[in-house]
Amino acid sequence: MSEINNIKSLGQSELATSRNATARDNQKTVNTEGTSALANRSDTVSLTNAAGQIQSLQQVIADVPVVDSERVASLKAAIADGSYSVNADELAQNLLSSESLFR
């Protein structure tokens, strides 16, 4: 009975060895073919007109200051001399309008 078990395990190990050798040979073939295919291929980059426009707009936006210094100076001066006034009705309407954007 032990002879039968030995035959079975011996046959399976030979089969596994054969499969592994075949897999290695196939992988070598793929690697060789893949390497030559990669050597013949060159990478290129092509930007569409829209992509170029987006890049230039991003640069323009990056160059614009975050704070409008002239507007800040104007408001400071108006507050300091007392000429700055707030229209309460307009302020309330704008608050309600902005609130509706979040719904």
VENUR-V423139 format. One record per residue. RES is the residue in three letters. SS is DSSP state (~ for helix, > for strand, _ for the rest). NEAR is the number of other C-alpha atoms within 12 Angstrom. D_CENTER is the distance of its C-alpha to the mean C-alpha in whole Angstrom. Layout:
RES|SS|NEAR|D_CENTER / RES|SS|NEAR|D_CENTER
This chain:
MET|_|7|63 / SER|~|8|61 / GLU|~|9|62 / ILE|~|10|60 / ASN|~|11|57 / ASN|~|12|57 / ILE|~|13|57 / LYS|~|14|54 / SER|~|14|52 / LEU|~|14|53 / GLY|~|14|52 / GLN|~|14|48 / SER|~|14|48 / GLU|~|14|49 / LEU|~|14|47 / ALA|~|14|44 / THR|~|14|44 / SER|~|14|45 / ARG|~|14|41 / ASN|~|14|40 / ALA|~|14|41 / THR|~|14|40 / ALA|~|14|37 / ARG|~|14|37 / ASP|~|14|38 / ASN|~|14|36 / GLN|~|15|33 / LYS|~|14|35 / THR|~|14|35 / VAL|~|15|31 / ASN|~|14|30 / THR|~|14|33 / GLU|~|14|32 / GLY|~|14|28 / THR|~|14|29 / SER|~|12|31 / ALA|~|12|28 / LEU|~|13|26 / ALA|~|11|28 / ASN|~|10|29 / ARG|_|10|25 / SER|_|8|24 / ASP|_|8|20 / THR|_|6|20 / VAL|_|7|17 / SER|_|9|18 / LEU|_|11|17 / THR|_|10|18 / ASN|~|10|21 / ALA|~|11|18 / ALA|~|13|15 / GLY|~|13|18 / GLN|~|13|19 / ILE|~|14|16 / GLN|~|15|16 / SER|~|14|20 / LEU|~|14|19 / GLN|~|13|17 / GLN|~|12|19 / VAL|~|12|22 / ILE|~|12|21 / ALA|~|11|20 / ASP|~|11|24 / VAL|_|12|25 / PRO|_|10|26 / VAL|_|10|25 / VAL|_|10|29 / ASP|_|11|32 / SER|~|12|34 / GLU|~|11|37 / ARG|~|12|37 / VAL|~|13|37 / ALA|~|13|40 / SER|~|15|41 / LEU|~|18|41 / LYS|~|15|42 / ALA|~|14|45 / ALA|~|15|46 / ILE|~|14|46 / ALA|~|12|48 / ASP|~|11|51 / GLY|_|11|51 / SER|_|12|50 / TYR|_|13|46 / SER|_|13|47 / VAL|_|13|45 / ASN|_|10|46 / ALA|~|10|45 / ASP|~|10|45 / GLU|~|12|42 / LEU|~|13|40 / ALA|~|13|41 / GLN|~|13|40 / ASN|~|14|37 / LEU|~|14|36 / LEU|~|14|37 / SER|~|13|35 / SER|~|12|32 / GLU|~|11|32 / SER|~|10|32 / LEU|_|9|29 / PHE|_|8|28 / ARG|_|7|29
